[in-house]
Amino acid sequence: MSNRERCNAILDSFSDTQLINVVAVLQAMKQAIDDTADEAFCEKMARDYENDPERGDPMPIEDFAKQLGIML
């Protein structure tokens, strides 16, 4: 029996009233997993940026704005 089949069997054992709580728990778990994945992605991007030998020198925001024709 696959994990999906096992989950479906467990879900079938709950009443509709109980499923309200099950859905809330599953949504919270899914959000936590998504948040962890997003965090890991952002941390990897930051590490990649810090380790990039061609990242160049930082530019002051005023100089960047001037290049774009924006007055600060």
C-alpha positions in Angstrom: 0.0 0.0 0.0 1.4 3.4 -1.0 1.6 6.3 1.4 -1.1 8.0 -0.6 -3.4 5.0 -0.3 -2.6 4.8 3.5 -3.4 8.5 3.9 -6.7 8.1 1.9 -7.6 5.1 4.1 -7.0 7.2 7.3 -8.9 10.2 5.9 -11.9 7.9 5.1 -12.0 6.9 8.8 -12.7 10.5 9.9 -16.2 12.1 10.1 -16.9 15.3 8.2 -16.7 17.2 11.4 -13.3 15.7 12.3 -12.0 16.5 8.7 -12.3 20.2 9.5 -9.5 19.9 12.0 -7.6 17.5 9.8 -7.7 20.0 6.9 -6.4 22.8 9.3 -3.5 20.6 10.4 -2.6 19.6 6.9 -2.7 23.2 5.7 -0.4 24.3 8.5 2.0 21.5 7.7 2.0 22.3 4.0 2.7 26.0 4.8 5.5 25.1 7.2 7.1 22.9 4.5 6.7 25.6 1.8 8.2 28.2 4.2 11.2 26.0 4.9 11.7 25.4 1.2 11.4 29.2 0.5 13.9 29.9 3.3 16.4 27.4 2.0 16.1 28.8 -1.5 16.7 32.4 -0.3 19.7 31.3 1.9 21.2 29.5 -1.1 20.8 32.6 -3.3 22.5 34.7 -0.6 25.4 32.2 -0.3 25.7 32.0 -4.1 25.8 35.8 -4.3 28.4 36.1 -1.5 30.6 33.4 -3.2 30.3 34.9 -6.7 33.8 36.1 -7.7 32.2 38.3 -10.4 29.7 40.1 -8.2 31.5 43.4 -8.4 31.6 46.3 -6.0 28.5 47.5 -4.3 27.1 50.8 -5.7 25.6 53.5 -3.4 21.9 53.9 -3.9 22.4 57.5 -4.9 24.7 56.6 -7.8 22.3 53.9 -8.9 19.4 56.3 -8.9 21.4 58.9 -10.8 22.1 56.3 -13.5 18.4 55.6 -13.8 17.6 59.3 -13.9 15.8 59.2 -10.6 16.2 62.1 -8.1 16.3 61.1 -4.5 
